[in-house]
Each structure stands twice: as C-alpha cells, then as structure tokens.
Amino acid sequence: MIWLVGAGLMSVDYAKVLDAQQRDYIVIGRGQLSADKFTAKTGKEVVVGGLTQYVASSPEIATHAIVSVGVEQLFETTKLLIQCGVKSILVEKPGAITLPNIKSLVELASRFNADVYIAYNRRFFASVLELKKRILAEGGVRSFNFEFTEWAHVIGKLDKPKSVLDKWFLANSSHVADLAFFLGGKPKELSSFTKGNLTWHSSSSVFAGAGLSELGAVFSYCANWESAGRWSVEVLTSENRYVLRPMEVLQVQQRGTISLNDVDINDNLDVEYKPGLYKQTKTFIRGDRSDLCRLEEQLELFPLYERMAGY
C-alpha cells in the first residue's frame, strides 16, 4: 500500500502517475477544501483530518509513502512517517529547510531502518536520461556550468510563508544545483560569493562561484535574482557541449562548430505527465533507486547549498 500525503497541485500530478501505473494508494489530506479540489481533478477520494489522525486510526502501515505537502510541513510529516514504521519514503524537495532538521531525519531514518529519498524529478527528465548516456559514451564530464536565476517579480508575490521564501534557494533553486552535481559530480572544492538582498530573501540576490567536483570536473555557476535570466545547465565532454535550457530540451554543440542543435529524444512521458515524475515514481516504487537523491546525499550537500546561498 502507498500513502500519498498531501492533496495539493503536486499531489494531483502524483495521482495521475500512480493511476497510470495501476498502483493502489490512499490520499491523506488535512482540509476539506483542498480535498474537494483534489477529488474534482482526479476522481480520487481524500481521507481528511491529517496524517497524525490517520496513523492513529489506521490498521495497516504503508510500505511506501510520497510526501507532497507544503515546504514548511515536509520535516514533521516525514518524521512522523518514519516513526510510525513506513520503510520507503519519497519526500518533495528539499526535505527540510534547516540543517538540524535534515540531520534529525537522517538519524531517525537510520534508527528505524527507513529509506528516504528527496524528489528531484529533473534527474528523470528524458533530456537528462539521454544526456547521461552520452556523457558515459564520451568519457565523462570535463566541465559544467549552471544558472539558477529566479524571477523575483514573480516569486515575491507568491502566497508562501516568509520562512520558506527566505530560504528559496533550498526550497526551489536547489533543483538546478542538484541536477548539475548529479551529472558532473558533487563539489570537492567550492568557492562561493553572494551580494545584495530582496525584501523576501534577506541573505542574497546575486550569486557566483566555482569549484572542482569529485569526478574531476571544473564547474562554475551564477544567478542574479535582481535581473533577467533562467534556469540552465551546460555540460562539456571531450567531444561536445550539451545544453539544458529549458531543461526539458537537450541541445548539442559539436566541437569545432558554432550551431546548437536539438537532440531527438523520446519525451512522451514528460509531455503526458509532469516532466520526470512518471519515471521517478516508478523507480521509487519498484526499480533501481541509485538515481534517486538519498536523504544522506542531501545532508552532504546541504552545507554547500547554504554557502552558495549565503545563509
């Protein structure tokens, strides 16, 4: 049995995938309003009242749980699932927004023998899966760079708690950093610089840095939340330069040429469902989980993310 915890928009996307994969699951939500909206979009009923109440009355503990609640609720929800005996948990990024809470989850998961993963679905984009094959065939990544510019004029107007907005790099931009380090290797050496601030993000607004990854690749990054830009990742092998901009599309520039050309990929699943979600969910439930972000991996990267963001 699978528990889908949360009844918001992201849970609607998970429900579509679970239905397509013919999985049995129970949706656990809190309020009636969000539950009604969920049911209207999916046809699936929601158990309201919250996870604590449901666990207290449930005769059976799920084998798998997907945590798709608000960022500010991720830690407590995941903590409760571990403590009640769920052994496989997929939690939306970033898992928690403080280092002590991430450490606490790692310790708790170890004590209860639970496997917990962070749902960075971009690892499972068709474009990324194709890029991984090409990187392997071409002898690995030699260098890479990425940009995680956020649109401040949009983000600042979102109905999000101040605590979440003030850690927006972790809550959202970490999607880009995770993907870059997934492809090119986690940082072995890192120099980071920040400046500026925004009314909703007090620590920084302009970011730059560079380093050396564990796989021997040189990397750099930048972002300017006060100016124009977008998310992107560029990976260079000894043969080609690959560009994910937007990340659903893979382009290649061959050595000795100028033009960027689209790579033909089979992205049918990314078109029909939220990109990356179908394969990520299938992998979590029954598959080789080596491409998922382990909670321990998130703990390893968390201090680096905080340095990059100026927290």
C-alpha positions as CSV (number, residue, x, y, z in Angstrom):
1,M,0.0,0.0,0.0
2,I,1.1,3.5,-0.8
3,W,0.2,6.7,1.1
4,L,0.1,9.9,-0.8
5,V,0.4,12.6,1.8
6,G,-1.0,15.9,0.7
7,A,-3.8,17.0,-1.6
8,G,-2.4,20.0,-3.4
9,L,-1.4,20.5,-7.0
10,M,1.7,18.4,-6.8
11,S,-0.3,15.5,-5.3
12,V,-2.6,15.8,-8.3
13,D,0.3,15.1,-10.6
14,Y,1.4,12.2,-8.5
15,A,-2.1,10.7,-8.5
16,K,-2.1,10.8,-12.3
17,V,1.1,8.9,-12.4
18,L,0.1,6.4,-9.8
19,D,-3.2,5.8,-11.6
20,A,-1.3,5.2,-14.9
21,Q,0.9,2.7,-13.2
22,Q,-2.1,1.0,-11.7
23,R,-0.9,1.4,-8.1
24,D,-3.1,1.1,-5.0
25,Y,-2.8,4.2,-2.9
26,I,-4.6,6.2,-0.2
27,V,-4.6,10.0,-0.3
28,I,-4.2,11.7,3.1
29,G,-5.0,15.4,3.4
30,R,-5.9,17.9,6.0
31,G,-8.7,20.3,5.0
32,Q,-11.9,19.6,3.2
33,L,-11.4,22.4,0.6
34,S,-8.2,21.1,-0.8
35,A,-9.6,17.6,-0.7
36,D,-12.6,18.6,-2.7
37,K,-10.4,20.3,-5.3
38,F,-8.2,17.2,-5.5
39,T,-11.2,14.9,-6.0
40,A,-12.6,17.1,-8.7
41,K,-9.4,16.9,-10.7
42,T,-8.6,13.2,-10.1
43,G,-11.8,11.4,-9.2
44,K,-9.9,10.1,-6.1
45,E,-11.3,10.5,-2.6
46,V,-9.2,12.0,0.1
47,V,-9.0,11.0,3.8
48,V,-9.2,14.3,5.6
49,G,-8.0,15.2,9.1
50,G,-4.3,15.0,8.6
51,L,-1.6,12.3,8.8
52,T,-1.5,12.2,12.6
53,Q,-5.2,11.4,12.9
54,Y,-5.0,8.8,10.1
55,V,-2.0,7.0,11.5
56,A,-3.7,6.7,14.9
57,S,-6.7,5.0,13.3
58,S,-5.1,3.0,10.5
59,P,-4.9,-0.8,11.0
60,E,-2.2,-1.0,8.3
61,I,1.1,0.8,7.8
62,A,2.0,1.7,4.2
63,T,5.1,0.1,2.6
64,H,5.7,3.3,0.6
65,A,4.8,7.0,1.2
66,I,5.1,10.0,-1.0
67,V,5.2,13.3,0.8
68,S,3.7,16.1,-1.2
69,V,2.9,18.8,1.3
70,G,4.0,22.4,1.7
71,V,7.7,23.0,2.2
72,E,7.2,24.1,5.8
73,Q,5.4,20.8,6.6
74,L,7.9,18.4,5.0
75,F,10.1,17.8,8.0
76,E,7.3,17.0,10.5
77,T,5.4,14.9,8.0
78,T,8.5,12.8,7.1
79,K,9.4,12.5,10.7
80,L,6.0,11.0,11.6
81,L,6.1,8.6,8.7
82,I,9.5,7.3,9.8
83,Q,8.4,6.9,13.4
84,C,5.2,5.1,12.5
85,G,7.1,2.4,10.5
86,V,7.0,3.4,6.8
87,K,10.2,1.9,5.3
88,S,10.3,3.7,1.9
89,I,9.6,7.4,1.7
90,L,9.9,9.9,-1.2
91,V,9.7,13.5,0.0
92,E,9.4,16.6,-2.1
93,K,12.5,18.8,-2.2
94,P,14.3,20.0,-0.1
95,G,13.1,17.6,2.7
96,A,13.5,20.3,5.3
97,I,14.8,23.9,5.2
98,T,17.3,23.8,8.1
99,L,20.4,21.7,8.5
100,P,19.5,20.4,12.0
101,N,16.2,19.1,10.7
102,I,17.9,17.3,7.8
103,K,20.4,15.8,10.3
104,S,17.5,14.7,12.5
105,L,15.7,12.9,9.7
106,V,18.9,11.1,8.7
107,E,19.5,9.9,12.3
108,L,15.8,8.9,12.6
109,A,15.8,7.0,9.3
110,S,18.9,5.1,10.4
111,R,17.3,4.2,13.7
112,F,14.1,3.0,12.2
113,N,15.8,1.4,9.1
114,A,13.9,3.5,6.7
115,D,15.0,4.5,3.2
116,V,14.2,8.2,2.5
117,Y,14.7,10.0,-0.8
118,I,14.4,13.6,-2.0
119,A,12.1,14.0,-5.0
120,Y,14.3,15.9,-7.5
121,N,12.3,14.9,-10.6
122,R,14.6,16.7,-13.1
123,R,17.0,13.8,-12.7
124,F,14.4,11.8,-14.6
125,F,13.7,14.1,-17.5
126,A,14.0,12.4,-20.8
127,S,16.6,15.0,-21.8
128,V,18.7,14.2,-18.7
129,L,18.5,10.5,-19.2
130,E,19.7,10.9,-22.8
131,L,22.5,13.2,-21.6
132,K,23.6,10.7,-19.1
133,K,24.0,8.1,-21.8
134,R,26.1,10.5,-24.0
135,I,28.3,11.5,-21.1
136,L,29.1,7.9,-20.4
137,A,29.8,7.2,-24.1
138,E,32.1,10.2,-24.3
139,G,34.3,9.5,-21.3
140,G,32.7,11.6,-18.7
141,V,32.2,15.3,-17.8
142,R,35.2,17.6,-18.2
143,S,33.5,20.8,-17.1
144,F,30.0,22.1,-16.4
145,N,28.2,25.3,-15.5
146,F,24.7,26.2,-14.3
147,E,22.4,29.2,-13.6
148,F,19.6,29.3,-11.1
149,T,18.2,32.8,-11.6
150,E,14.7,33.2,-10.1
151,W,12.2,35.7,-11.3
152,A,11.9,38.0,-8.2
153,H,9.0,39.9,-9.6
154,V,7.0,36.6,-9.6
155,I,8.4,34.8,-6.5
156,G,7.9,37.8,-4.2
157,K,4.1,37.7,-4.9
158,L,3.7,34.0,-4.1
159,D,1.5,33.1,-1.2
160,K,4.3,31.4,0.7
161,P,5.4,31.6,4.3
162,K,8.2,34.1,5.0
163,S,10.3,31.3,6.4
164,V,10.1,29.5,3.0
165,L,10.7,32.5,0.8
166,D,13.7,33.4,2.9
167,K,15.3,30.0,2.1
168,W,14.1,30.0,-1.5
169,F,17.4,28.6,-2.8
170,L,16.8,25.5,-0.8
171,A,13.1,25.4,-1.4
172,N,13.3,25.8,-5.2
173,S,16.7,26.7,-6.8
174,S,18.3,23.5,-5.4
175,H,16.6,21.7,-8.3
176,V,19.3,23.2,-10.5
177,A,22.2,22.6,-8.3
178,D,21.2,19.1,-7.6
179,L,20.9,18.3,-11.3
180,A,24.3,19.9,-12.1
181,F,26.0,18.0,-9.3
182,F,24.2,14.8,-10.3
183,L,25.6,15.0,-13.8
184,G,29.0,16.4,-13.0
185,G,29.8,15.2,-9.5
186,K,29.4,16.7,-6.1
187,P,31.8,19.6,-5.1
188,K,35.2,18.6,-3.8
189,E,36.3,22.2,-3.7
190,L,34.0,25.2,-3.7
191,S,34.4,29.0,-3.6
192,S,31.1,31.0,-3.4
193,F,30.2,34.6,-3.5
194,T,27.0,36.5,-2.8
195,K,25.8,40.1,-2.6
196,G,22.6,42.0,-2.4
197,N,19.2,41.1,-0.9
198,L,15.5,41.2,-1.6
199,T,12.5,42.0,0.7
200,W,11.6,38.4,0.6
201,H,15.1,36.9,0.5
202,S,17.3,38.7,3.1
203,S,20.6,36.9,2.7
204,S,21.4,37.4,-1.0
205,S,20.2,38.2,-4.5
206,V,23.3,37.8,-6.7
207,F,25.3,34.6,-6.7
208,A,28.5,33.3,-8.3
209,G,31.0,30.6,-7.6
210,A,33.3,27.9,-9.0
211,G,34.9,24.7,-7.9
212,L,36.2,21.2,-8.6
213,S,33.9,18.1,-8.5
214,E,34.6,14.7,-7.0
215,L,34.7,13.4,-10.6
216,G,37.4,15.8,-11.5
217,A,35.3,18.3,-13.5
218,V,35.7,22.0,-13.2
219,F,32.5,23.9,-12.7
220,S,31.0,27.4,-12.3
221,Y,27.6,28.9,-11.5
222,C,25.8,32.2,-11.4
223,A,22.4,33.7,-10.8
224,N,21.1,37.2,-10.5
225,W,17.6,37.5,-8.9
226,E,17.6,41.2,-9.5
227,S,18.0,40.9,-13.3
228,A,17.0,38.7,-16.2
229,G,17.8,35.0,-16.6
230,R,16.5,31.5,-16.4
231,W,17.5,28.0,-15.1
232,S,20.1,26.2,-17.2
233,V,22.7,23.5,-17.0
234,E,25.6,23.1,-19.5
235,V,27.8,20.0,-19.6
236,L,31.0,19.7,-21.6
237,T,32.7,16.4,-22.5
238,S,35.8,16.0,-24.6
239,E,33.6,15.8,-27.7
240,N,30.6,18.0,-27.3
241,R,28.9,20.8,-25.3
242,Y,25.4,19.9,-24.1
243,V,22.8,22.5,-23.1
244,L,19.7,22.0,-21.0
245,R,17.9,25.3,-21.5
246,P,15.0,24.8,-20.9
247,M,15.8,21.6,-19.0
248,E,13.1,19.6,-20.9
249,V,15.1,20.1,-24.1
250,L,18.6,18.8,-24.9
251,Q,20.8,20.6,-27.3
252,V,24.3,19.8,-28.5
253,Q,27.2,21.8,-29.9
254,Q,29.8,19.7,-31.5
255,R,33.5,20.5,-31.1
256,G,34.6,22.8,-33.9
257,T,31.1,24.1,-34.7
258,I,29.0,27.0,-33.7
259,S,25.4,25.9,-34.1
260,L,23.3,24.4,-31.3
261,N,21.2,21.5,-32.5
262,D,18.2,19.8,-30.8
263,V,18.8,16.2,-29.8
264,D,15.9,13.9,-30.7
265,I,14.6,12.3,-27.5
266,N,11.5,10.3,-26.6
267,D,9.8,12.6,-24.2
268,N,6.3,11.2,-24.5
269,L,6.0,10.6,-20.7
270,D,7.3,14.1,-20.0
271,V,4.6,15.5,-22.2
272,E,1.7,13.4,-20.9
273,Y,2.7,13.8,-17.2
274,K,4.6,16.3,-15.1
275,P,8.2,16.0,-16.6
276,G,10.3,13.4,-14.8
277,L,7.5,12.3,-12.4
278,Y,6.5,9.1,-14.1
279,K,9.9,7.5,-14.2
280,Q,10.9,9.0,-10.8
281,T,7.8,7.4,-9.2
282,K,8.2,4.1,-10.9
283,T,11.8,4.0,-9.8
284,F,10.9,4.7,-6.2
285,I,8.2,2.1,-6.0
286,R,10.0,-0.7,-7.9
287,G,13.3,-0.1,-9.5
288,D,17.0,0.7,-9.2
289,R,17.0,3.6,-6.9
290,S,20.6,4.6,-7.5
291,D,19.5,7.7,-9.5
292,L,17.3,9.0,-6.7
293,C,18.7,11.6,-4.3
294,R,19.2,9.8,-1.0
295,L,18.5,11.7,2.2
296,E,22.1,11.1,3.2
297,E,23.2,12.7,0.0
298,Q,21.0,15.8,0.7
299,L,22.7,16.1,4.1
300,E,26.1,16.0,2.4
301,L,25.1,18.8,0.0
302,F,23.1,20.9,2.4
303,P,26.0,22.9,4.0
304,L,27.3,23.6,0.4
305,Y,23.9,24.9,-0.6
306,E,23.8,27.1,2.4
307,R,27.2,28.5,1.5
308,M,26.1,29.1,-2.1
309,A,23.0,31.0,-0.9
310,G,24.8,33.0,1.8
311,Y,22.7,31.5,4.6
